[in-house]
Amino acid sequence: MSILSDLGSHLGMLHCLSAIWPSPQFATPISFQSPSSLPPHVPNMAAMATFLKKPLKLALVQLATGADKAVNLSHARSKVLEAAKAGAGLIVLPECFNSPYGTNFFPKYAETLLPSPPTTEQSPSFHALSAIAVEANAYLVGGSIPELEPSTKKYYNTSLVFSPTGALIGTHRKTHLFDIDIPGKIQFKESDVLSPGNQLTVLDLPEYGKIGLAICYDIRFPEAAMIAARQGAFLLVYPAAFNTTTGPLHWSLLARARAVDNQSYVALCSPARDLDAAYHAYGHSLVADPSANVLSEAEEKEAIIYADLNNDSIANIRSGIPISTQRRFDLYPDVSASQK
């Protein structure tokens, strides 16, 4: 087979894939090219000096949780208010912050979120988070909670984001389920109970800019992070519950990799470790800057960590190492391009 015919075959395969693969549900992604080749309607990210409109104090609440949902919600409130009192404008809770983490717990603790807004009986966590955001006068990423979709009877691992007015501004269903089997260490299969979400999530915080939101195992898939960054996200947020096997191996490595790959801030927010629980969370919530430096990191116990985010850190690395204008989409596909 000739090189040209072989290339044609590969292009045909890509065309077929693009026809069946669903497009992410947000604004049309930007295709980065050299500045001279950009069409007039496509912004050059290297020339866009402001990704983060003003400095932002970020807080990650590494929360200790138990079996009582009401106690968990009350405890989350006290810690979020503590972070707000310290000046945080964006506060993040961990994955499954309102319940123990485990496939046997998901159905028991699941709440109905649709149609939105749910009633207090359908989702006490929704209403608690909304009220906490108002009381804190801060943006609140509500970690994640188990969700039951009543029309399909499917369960999801879902994150809710609220504005300082208490309005729901974003929802993310975990798109990559935690199915692993490390012999002699850990076996876990979220897909025994949960279904994956089918949308990527990029949110706009009007005073600050855009953030990408995903959950835990999602961080292992760099394409989603790249799409969020190329949508203009200054921060990638991951409520996450790595364990004491995968955490030491990859937790910090993945956070720093997503940061340096995308020249964006990255935040990983874990539950506190509870050795009496069936699942031992790793802890070590952390924030990495766009150069992959770890700005703040917790240990395994309950804690609140803070990081001051600013636009200069993003602009300087993107200007000094301008990978956004150096990509070779003549050699490989742009994962953020629209697929029709």
Buried (B, 14 or more C-beta within 10 A) or exposed (E): EEEEEEEEEEEEEEEEEBEEEEBBEBEEBBBBBEEEEBEEEEEBBBEEEEBBEEEBBBBBBBBBBEEEBEEBBEBBBEBBBBBBEEEBBBBBBBBBBBBBBBBEBBEEBBBBBBEEBBEEEBBBBBBBBBBBBBBBEBBBBBBBBBBBBEEEEBBBBBBBBBBBEBEBBBBBBBBBBBEBEEEEEBEBEBEEBBBBBEEBBBBBBEEBBBBBBBBBBBBBEBEBBBBBBBBBBBBBBBBBBBBBBBBEEBBBEBBBBBBBBBBBBBBBBBBBBBEEBEBBBBBBBBBBBBBBEBBBBBEBEBBBBBBEBBBEBBBBBBEEEBBBBEBEEEEEEBBBBEBE
